[in-house]
């Protein structure tokens, strides 16, 4: 990726602007803007770390998987530093390890794997039938200044599944035609909802009975190219809770119900 592309600037109130980072040293980047003051969103850390790693990989290799371990809470109002280790470049795959730091120490460690496009056998698990299209739904409270969100009612599918939660997302602003940027934007969006899904089996408990959840680790597998300018359906299902932790799995599909990514997240889930 060229230095001109790396210096490209988007308005801060757009999804592309949220992901912007600047190179400050060899294989080191800083977030262009300080982290939000009240809360450092895990999806921001994941997406910007992925972006830093992508800058060190051959242009024809896109991310196919990532795994992030959240080490400590981020400090709001402070810039984030992304240090990239060029772990391996093979004939078809590349691996990068990115350490995210602030003044107090390591915040997150991300490992990302990249692969050049090649033909292969195609299969995807079928979509849940009966899920309404986004145009049939009202705006959801989880939307923000950079993305829109429309939640599917809990019973809004022919095959509801156990505690399944479904939400449509798309970028409010038009992202440029950059496939890697769209994958990074999907990484950003993928952290919206997994912790809530992990709590779903206990939704009958009083709200104060469950402490605020915190992400422990987050994984994404990217199956196909994605367009974040159009609606994407996130379906998240809790897998297990216990011993102070909760785990949820999820899928991401296009409006046409094509599977583009899978997500897993483990969170701290302690009763008060």
C-alpha positions in Angstrom: 0.0 0.0 0.0 1.4 3.4 -1.0 2.3 6.2 1.4 -0.3 8.4 -0.4 -3.0 5.8 0.5 -1.8 5.6 4.1 -2.0 9.4 4.4 -5.5 9.6 3.0 -7.7 11.6 5.3 -11.5 11.1 5.9 -13.7 13.2 8.1 -13.5 12.0 11.8 -17.3 11.5 11.9 -17.3 8.8 9.2 -16.6 5.1 9.6 -13.5 5.4 7.4 -12.3 8.4 9.6 -12.7 6.3 12.7 -10.3 3.7 11.4 -7.6 6.3 10.3 -4.0 5.7 11.6 -0.7 7.5 10.9 2.7 5.9 10.5 5.2 7.3 13.0 8.1 4.8 12.7 9.1 1.6 11.0 6.1 -0.7 11.4 4.6 1.6 14.1 1.3 3.6 13.7 -0.7 5.9 16.0 -4.4 6.4 15.9 -5.1 9.7 14.1 -7.4 10.8 16.8 -7.4 10.1 20.6 -9.7 7.3 21.8 -13.2 8.4 22.9 -13.0 9.8 26.4 -15.7 7.7 28.1 -15.0 4.3 26.6 -12.4 2.8 24.3 -14.5 0.5 22.0 -13.0 -2.9 21.4 -14.0 -2.9 17.8 -11.9 0.3 17.2 -8.8 -1.4 18.6 -9.4 -4.5 16.5 -10.0 -2.6 13.3 -7.1 -0.2 13.6 -4.7 -3.0 14.6 -5.8 -4.9 11.6 -5.3 -1.8 9.4 -1.8 -1.4 10.8 -1.0 -5.0 10.0 -2.5 -4.8 6.5 -0.1 -1.9 5.7 2.8 -4.3 6.0 1.4 -7.1 3.8 1.5 -7.5 0.0 -1.3 -5.6 -1.6 -2.8 -8.8 -3.1 -3.3 -10.5 0.3 -6.5 -9.8 2.3 -7.2 -10.7 5.9 -8.9 -14.1 6.3 -8.8 -14.4 10.1 -7.9 -12.5 13.2 -7.8 -13.2 16.9 -7.6 -10.4 19.5 -6.8 -10.7 23.2 -7.9 -7.8 25.3 -5.2 -7.4 28.0 -6.2 -4.2 29.9 -8.8 -1.5 29.6 -8.0 1.4 27.2 -7.7 4.9 28.5 -10.1 7.4 26.9 -8.8 10.6 25.4 -5.3 9.1 24.8 -3.9 8.0 21.4 -3.3 4.4 20.7 0.0 3.0 19.4 0.1 0.0 17.1 3.4 -2.0 16.8 3.5 -4.6 14.0 5.6 -7.7 14.0 6.1 -9.2 10.6 5.8 -12.8 11.9 5.8 -14.7 8.6 5.4 -14.2 4.8 4.9 -17.6 3.0 4.1 -18.4 -0.6 0.3 -17.9 -0.1 -0.2 -16.7 3.5 1.2 -13.9 5.7 0.9 -13.6 9.5 1.2 -10.4 11.5 1.2 -9.8 15.3 0.1 -6.3 16.4 0.6 -5.0 20.0 -1.6 -2.1 21.0 -0.2 0.2 23.7 -1.0 3.3 25.7 1.0 5.0 28.3 0.0 2.5 31.0 1.1 -0.6 29.0 -0.3 -3.2 26.6 -4.0 -2.8 25.8 -4.6 -5.6 23.2 -2.6 -8.1 21.2 -3.9 -9.1 17.8 -2.8 -11.8 15.4 -4.0 -11.6 11.8 -3.5 -13.9 8.9 -3.7 -12.8 5.2 -4.1 -14.9 2.1 -4.1 -14.0 -1.6 -7.3 -14.8 -3.6 -7.5 -18.2 -5.1 -10.2 -20.5 -6.4 -11.6 -23.2 -4.1 -14.6 -25.4 -3.1 -17.6 -23.3 -2.1 -20.0 -24.0 0.8 -21.8 -21.9 3.4 -24.2 -22.9 6.1 -27.8 -21.8 5.2 -29.3 -18.6 6.6 -32.0 -18.6 9.2 -35.3 -18.4 7.3 -37.9 -15.7 7.8 -35.6 -12.8 9.0 -37.1 -9.5 7.9 -35.2 -7.2 5.5 -33.8 -4.0 7.0 -36.4 -1.8 5.2 -39.1 -3.5 7.2 -37.6 -2.5 10.6 -37.2 0.6 12.7 -33.9 2.2 13.7 -32.2 0.6 16.7 -30.8 2.4 19.7 -27.4 0.8 19.0 -26.8 2.9 15.9 -24.2 5.7 16.1 -22.8 8.6 14.2 -20.9 6.3 11.9 -23.3 3.4 11.3 -27.0 2.7 11.1 -28.5 -0.3 13.0 -31.9 -2.0 12.8 -32.7 -4.8 15.2 -34.8 -7.8 14.3 -37.5 -8.6 17.0 -36.5 -11.7 19.0 -39.4 -13.7 17.5 -38.8 -12.2 14.0 -37.7 -15.4 12.2 -39.3 -18.6 11.3 -36.6 -20.5 13.1 -35.7 -18.4 16.1 -32.9 -20.5 17.6 -32.0 -20.3 21.3 -31.6 -16.7 22.4 -30.6 -15.6 18.9 -30.1 -11.9 18.4 -30.1 -10.3 15.0 -29.3 -6.8 13.8 -28.7 -5.2 10.5 -25.8 -2.7 10.2 -24.4 -0.5 7.5 -22.1 2.6 7.3 -23.8 6.0 7.4 -21.2 7.4 5.0 -20.1 5.9 1.7 -16.8 4.1 2.1 -14.4 4.3 -0.9 -14.0 1.3 -3.2 -11.2 -0.3 -1.2 -11.8 -4.0 -0.4 -9.4 -4.0 2.5 -11.0 -1.0 4.1 -14.4 -2.7 4.0 -12.9 -5.7 5.7 -11.5 -3.5 8.4 -14.8 -1.7 8.8 -16.5 -5.1 9.2 -13.9 -5.9 11.9 -15.0 -2.7 13.7 -18.7 -3.6 13.4 -18.1 -7.2 14.6 -17.7 -6.1 18.2 -21.3 -4.7 18.3 -23.5 -7.3 20.1 -21.4 -10.4 21.1 -21.3 -9.4 24.8 -25.0 -8.7 24.8 -25.6 -12.1 23.2 -23.7 -13.8 26.0 -26.0 -12.2 28.5 -29.2 -13.2 26.6 -29.8 -16.5 28.5 -30.0 -14.5 31.7 -32.3 -11.7 30.4 -35.0 -12.6 33.0 -32.7 -11.6 35.8 -32.8 -8.0 37.1 -30.4 -5.8 35.2 -28.3 -5.1 38.3 -27.8 -8.9 38.8 -25.2 -9.0 36.1 -22.1 -6.8 36.2 -21.0 -4.9 33.2 -19.4 -7.4 30.7 -15.8 -6.9 29.4 -14.4 -8.6 26.3 -11.6 -11.1 26.9 -11.0 -12.2 23.3 -12.5 -11.7 19.9 -12.1 -13.6 16.7 -13.3 -13.1 13.1 -13.1 -15.3 10.0 -13.6 -13.5 6.7 -15.0 -15.8 4.1 -15.8 -13.5 1.2 -15.4 -9.9 0.2 -17.9 -7.5 1.8 -19.6 -4.2 1.1 -20.2 -2.2 4.3 -22.1 0.4 2.4 -25.0 -2.0 2.1 -26.9 -3.7 4.9 -25.2 -6.6 6.7 -27.1 -9.0 9.0 -25.4 -10.0 12.2 -26.8 -13.1 13.9 -25.4 -13.8 17.4 -26.1 -16.8 19.6 -24.8 -17.5 23.1 -23.0 -20.8 23.4 -22.1 -21.1 27.1 -21.8 -19.1 30.3 -20.3 -20.1 33.6 -17.3 -19.6 35.9 -17.4 -15.9 35.4 -17.3 -16.0 31.6 -19.6 -16.2 28.6 -19.1 -17.2 24.9 -21.1 -16.3 21.8 -20.8 -17.2 18.2 -22.1 -15.3 15.2 -22.4 -14.9 11.5 -22.5 -11.9 9.2 -24.5 -12.0 5.9 -25.3 -9.7 3.1 -28.8 -8.5 2.2 -29.0 -11.5 -0.1 -28.1 -13.8 2.9 -24.6 -14.6 1.6 -22.3 -15.6 4.4 -19.3 -13.2 4.5 -17.9 -13.7 8.0 -18.1 -15.6 11.3 -17.5 -14.2 14.7 -16.7 -15.5 18.2 -16.2 -13.6 21.4 -15.6 -14.5 25.1 -16.4 -12.0 27.8 -16.2 -11.6 31.5 -19.7 -12.3 32.9 -19.9 -12.1 36.7 -23.0 -11.9 38.8 -23.0 -8.9 41.1 
